[in-house]
Amino acid sequence: MNKPNIINVFVAIAFFTLSHSMQSIQIFANTPNIQGSSLDFFVGTWEQACEMAEARQKPLFVYVYVNYERECNQMEKEVFSDSEVKNFYQTNFINLKINLHSSKGTFFRQTYQLHDFPGLLFFDYKKKMITQDSGFKSIAEFIRMGKYALKSNRHRPVAGVISPIYTDFIEKKMQYENGVRHTDFLYTLAYDLKKFNDSFHPIVHEYIERIGVENLTKHKHLNFIFDFSDDIYSQPFEILLAHKQRYVDLFGKEKVDNRIKRSIRSAVILAARYQSFEAFESIKHTIDKSALTNQRDFEFLMLTVYYENAQKWTDFTNLIEEYTRQNPYLEAAILNDLAWRYVVNIDDKNKLQEALTWSEKAMKMSPQVFKYRETYASLLYKIGKKSKALKEAETAMVIARRYGGDYTTTIKLSQAIRGNQTPPTDLN
């Protein structure tokens, strides 16, 4: 009789103990939990999910979503909540959920040319694409897709193989459950929870309470507050605003302002998702307190973000056109951003003609930036001037080669124009 592998025995015992002492904490999203309210997704990064898939020799299902997209919300409410779906996918797949607006979401959008959402991607355990689709699927369609991917995986899942990266994470969560609370431990646990896309705000709050707000002046603590100030309703964000000059002295005004702007933008998108203009009015008070560079322009841009994500297109275009007429000296980057968002969202040719003037102004102000000419080419193509659009796309590539720049997106645009296809929406 073969002797059992001591590591596997240890892992089995650890998991048995953990499952009985930490039922309130979910460790792996691929573990079946049929009584839950929805399909459980893997807690971790794409790279970590791939590592787990290879260890278990399970295929991967990747769900790329947009918070404000109706079909994404419909998929989560009507399909992921079905018991048959949960049982099938949690038993047979490593399931990963990726927000389109995250850095990994951008990678997936560009790599797999995602244009419609939700994106539904299936990979074998070696990260090789099996199949992909998009849009809302019924329960039967979604299960049928999974069965096809499972059949194509061609490997029998392996149970009980766990990477040390996960056992370390599990051990820390067990220590917290057992009462470990010293500040160095809370500090590292907060970062680990954030890395694994787990809820970290209670730990961050507990760390701050133990350190004391009045003692958050050391370099280590300033970094901690800065790293966790990505939610404008959180305590770290409040501390960052209240002591902004300390952070400016440490990180520089541009970096601090960009951090604040990113956090505010996330809050605006969330307000738009719920069609709550009252929430946006509250966010405006935060903008007023932030003392940002070009604060008036930023507030305008956030209002355009609200209207765009709430899909209030009349308000969106009226606001932009009035603001650009009243403010003829907007930065080139802002003009290009507005023009590009017309490319993506607006079909009215008269309005696209107006966006052309913003794009032309941006190019004149910064002729060395090939992305501005890429936007201009996209606008021309969208209003029906194909030959001129193609010429401008080629000029953009010449500029990119001259000044240095990755013009892969310009090549994609040129190919779309030549093939009379819809221009890609992921250029800017």
C-alpha angles and dihedrals in degrees: 000000000000118000113245117252106259093217092054090048090051092048092048092051092045092051093046090052093043094050091056098042100039107036090139092060119070112214105177123028093206092063108105113256103168094170091061123104096245146002108299116231128210114272105227146045131308090257092051092047089052090050091052092045091054092046091051095032088228126144119248128238113199120194113197109194143178116215095222098041111113095213091052091054090045091050092052095046101041106027111024090050093058113110094221091052092048094048094047098044098039091050098045109027145049099233120205128185118205128185111226091223095057122092090255089048089057089050092053093045092053098037097047097028096238114188104153127051147264092038113210113197129176125197134178119239090271091059092253112146113250100177142325137202138163142216133042117328128192120240091259093048093048094050090046090054090050093050091052091050092046091052091048093051089072095193131105111237115251119221129210101022109129130173119234089239088069097041089053090051092047091050092054092050089050090051090052090050088051093055106266105153111153114138099246089053093049089048094057094038091056091054092046092051090050091049091052093045090244126141107282105161096092091052092047090051091048091050092052092048092052094046093043122231090250090060097051094106102099118102092246093054094044089054091049093053091046093050094051099041094097094114118065090208094055129099094242091056091050090050091048092054094043092053100027096141091061089056093044089054090051104037105017128253096269094055093046093047091049091051091051092046093052091051092048092047091054090052091049092053090050091050090050091049089060093039090237112153088171088063089051091051087054090050089054088063088055090051090051091053094047098074092213129180109259088008095169092055091046092053089051091050091050090053089053089050089052094050092043095052092042087050093232093150099173091054089043096055096037092053095048096045093048093047095049091051092049093044109045094169101063117148118267091242092056093047091050092048092053092046092050093050088055088054090054101039113021129072101172104113094209090057091045088054089057090050087055089065091055091048092049090050092050091051091049091051094047109019092167094064105092093190090069091057089047088059090048091052091050092053092049091050092048093054091049104263096126101161093048090046091053091050091051092049090053090049089052089057091050090052091047092053091047097050099026124256144136105263097178089122091053090055089052090051092049091050091050091051093049091048094046089240131145108276115251115264096211100069099105 
